[in-house]
Amino acid sequence: MVLACNRVECKIESKEEEKMHVQLWQMLLIIAYGFFINYDKNGTMIGTSQPVTAGLIVGLIMGDLQTGLYIGATLQLMTLGISSFGGASVPDYQTAALVGSYIAISTKQDASIGITLAIPVAMLMVQLDVLKWSINIFFQNKAEKFAEAANYRGIERMYDVYIRNTGIVNSNLWTKACWRNY
């Protein structure tokens, strides 16, 4: 509900008419891109996992490039000077850009709302990152045993399981965000 006033009168307007209807194909593309972000960060590293790129792609898919770029670029600025040295976990601004852009565009809110929602998402992802690395220790130990036995196929399987685990832990948040607004 929004209170709209002019010089003569004030009236309450509903935000329901302003809410965007998200198509199933849009939601599935964004979820698939979310999985690809994790693959790119931990595998190919071609650069599509940057927050500004995440905002751009979500903006293109949702039809509001300006809002997506605004949110992605703002979160990209937050990543400057932040590096993960050793075992340090840093805020996941890529996922935050995806979730913040999606929610802001799908609810037709201002980009500042998307940024406001994205920052807690980035902080939550730090905790999920610690959980992910704790779980992946098991797969690393298995891969080391396969290496001692010269079982290269087993090492490949453990790497595949590691990538899938990373995708599942990190992408669960955006999948819930997307389905909730559908």
C-alpha positions as CSV (number, residue, x, y, z in Angstrom):
1,M,0.0,0.0,0.0
2,V,1.2,3.5,-0.9
3,L,-0.2,6.8,0.3
4,A,-0.4,9.1,-2.7
5,C,-1.2,12.8,-2.0
6,N,-1.7,15.8,-4.2
7,R,-2.8,19.3,-3.1
8,V,-6.5,18.4,-3.0
9,E,-6.7,14.8,-1.7
10,C,-4.8,11.8,-0.4
11,K,-5.6,8.2,-1.4
12,I,-4.2,4.8,-0.8
13,E,-3.0,2.9,-3.8
14,S,-2.3,-0.8,-4.0
15,K,1.1,-2.0,-5.1
16,E,-0.4,-5.2,-6.5
17,E,-1.0,-3.6,-9.9
18,E,2.6,-2.7,-10.1
19,K,4.0,-6.1,-9.4
20,M,5.6,-7.8,-12.4
21,H,4.4,-11.3,-13.4
22,V,7.6,-13.4,-13.8
23,Q,7.5,-16.0,-16.5
24,L,8.6,-19.5,-15.9
25,W,11.4,-19.3,-18.5
26,Q,12.8,-16.2,-16.8
27,M,12.9,-17.9,-13.5
28,L,14.5,-21.0,-14.9
29,L,17.2,-19.0,-16.8
30,I,18.1,-17.1,-13.6
31,I,18.3,-20.3,-11.6
32,A,20.5,-21.9,-14.3
33,Y,22.7,-18.8,-14.3
34,G,23.0,-19.0,-10.5
35,F,24.4,-22.5,-10.8
36,F,26.7,-21.4,-13.6
37,I,28.0,-18.6,-11.3
38,N,29.3,-21.2,-8.9
39,Y,30.8,-23.3,-11.6
40,D,32.6,-20.2,-13.1
41,K,33.9,-19.1,-9.7
42,N,35.3,-22.5,-8.9
43,G,36.0,-23.9,-12.3
44,T,36.4,-22.1,-15.6
45,M,36.8,-18.6,-14.3
46,I,35.8,-16.8,-17.5
47,G,34.5,-13.9,-15.5
48,T,30.7,-14.2,-15.7
49,S,30.6,-14.5,-11.9
50,Q,31.2,-10.8,-11.2
51,P,28.4,-8.9,-9.5
52,V,28.1,-6.4,-12.3
53,T,27.7,-9.2,-14.8
54,A,25.2,-10.9,-12.6
55,G,23.2,-7.7,-12.4
56,L,23.5,-7.3,-16.2
57,I,22.3,-10.8,-17.0
58,V,19.4,-10.7,-14.5
59,G,18.4,-7.3,-15.9
60,L,18.4,-8.6,-19.4
61,I,16.4,-11.7,-18.6
62,M,13.9,-9.7,-16.5
63,G,13.6,-6.8,-19.0
64,D,15.0,-4.0,-16.7
65,L,18.7,-3.6,-17.7
66,Q,19.1,-0.3,-15.8
67,T,18.0,-1.7,-12.4
68,G,20.1,-4.8,-12.8
69,L,23.2,-2.8,-13.8
70,Y,22.7,-0.4,-11.0
71,I,22.5,-3.1,-8.3
72,G,25.3,-5.1,-9.9
73,A,27.7,-2.2,-10.3
74,T,27.0,-1.0,-6.7
75,L,27.8,-4.5,-5.4
76,Q,30.9,-4.6,-7.7
77,L,32.2,-1.5,-6.0
78,M,31.8,-3.2,-2.6
79,T,34.0,-6.1,-3.8
80,L,37.0,-3.8,-4.5
81,G,39.8,-4.5,-2.0
82,I,38.2,-7.7,-0.7
83,S,40.2,-10.9,-1.4
84,S,40.0,-14.3,0.0
85,F,43.4,-15.2,1.3
86,G,43.9,-18.6,2.7
87,G,40.7,-20.0,4.2
88,A,39.0,-16.6,4.6
89,S,35.4,-16.3,3.5
90,V,34.3,-13.1,2.0
91,P,30.7,-11.8,1.2
92,D,29.3,-13.4,-1.9
93,Y,28.3,-10.3,-3.8
94,Q,27.7,-12.3,-7.0
95,T,24.8,-14.2,-5.5
96,A,23.7,-11.0,-3.7
97,A,23.5,-9.2,-7.1
98,L,21.5,-12.0,-8.6
99,V,19.0,-12.2,-5.7
100,G,18.8,-8.4,-5.2
101,S,18.3,-7.7,-8.9
102,Y,15.7,-10.4,-9.2
103,I,13.6,-9.2,-6.2
104,A,13.8,-5.5,-7.1
105,I,12.8,-6.0,-10.7
106,S,10.1,-8.7,-10.1
107,T,8.5,-6.5,-7.4
108,K,9.0,-3.3,-9.4
109,Q,10.9,-1.7,-6.5
110,D,13.6,0.9,-6.7
111,A,17.2,-0.4,-7.1
112,S,18.0,0.8,-3.6
113,I,15.6,-1.8,-2.3
114,G,17.5,-4.4,-4.2
115,I,20.8,-3.3,-2.8
116,T,19.3,-3.2,0.7
117,L,18.2,-6.8,0.4
118,A,21.4,-7.9,-1.4
119,I,23.8,-7.0,1.5
120,P,22.3,-9.4,4.0
121,V,22.2,-12.1,1.3
122,A,25.9,-11.6,0.8
123,M,26.5,-11.9,4.5
124,L,24.4,-15.0,4.8
125,M,26.4,-16.5,1.9
126,V,29.5,-16.2,4.0
127,Q,28.0,-18.6,6.5
128,L,27.0,-21.0,3.8
129,D,30.5,-20.8,2.4
130,V,31.9,-22.0,5.7
131,L,29.4,-24.8,5.6
132,K,30.2,-25.7,2.0
133,W,34.0,-25.9,2.8
134,S,33.3,-28.0,5.9
135,I,31.3,-30.5,3.8
136,N,33.8,-30.6,1.0
137,I,36.6,-31.7,3.3
138,F,35.1,-35.2,3.1
139,F,35.3,-35.2,-0.7
140,Q,38.9,-33.9,-0.6
141,N,40.0,-36.7,1.7
142,K,38.3,-39.3,-0.6
143,A,40.1,-37.7,-3.6
144,E,43.5,-38.0,-1.8
145,K,42.8,-41.7,-1.2
146,F,42.0,-42.2,-4.8
147,A,45.2,-40.4,-5.7
148,E,47.2,-42.8,-3.5
149,A,45.6,-45.7,-5.3
150,A,46.2,-44.0,-8.8
151,N,42.4,-44.0,-9.4
152,Y,42.1,-41.0,-11.6
153,R,38.5,-41.7,-12.4
154,G,37.7,-41.5,-8.7
155,I,39.5,-38.2,-8.4
156,E,37.3,-36.8,-11.3
157,R,34.2,-38.1,-9.5
158,M,35.2,-36.3,-6.3
159,Y,35.8,-33.1,-8.2
160,D,32.3,-33.4,-9.9
161,V,30.7,-34.0,-6.5
162,Y,32.5,-31.0,-5.1
163,I,31.2,-28.7,-7.9
164,R,27.7,-30.0,-7.4
165,N,27.9,-29.6,-3.7
166,T,29.0,-26.0,-4.2
167,G,26.1,-25.3,-6.5
168,I,23.6,-26.9,-4.3
169,V,24.7,-25.1,-1.1
170,N,24.9,-21.7,-2.8
171,S,22.0,-21.9,-5.2
172,N,19.4,-23.0,-2.7
173,L,18.9,-19.4,-1.7
174,W,18.2,-18.1,-5.1
175,T,16.0,-21.0,-6.0
176,K,13.8,-20.2,-3.0
177,A,13.8,-16.5,-3.8
178,C,12.7,-17.2,-7.4
179,W,10.0,-19.7,-6.6
180,R,8.6,-17.5,-3.8
181,N,7.9,-14.6,-6.2
182,Y,6.5,-16.9,-9.0
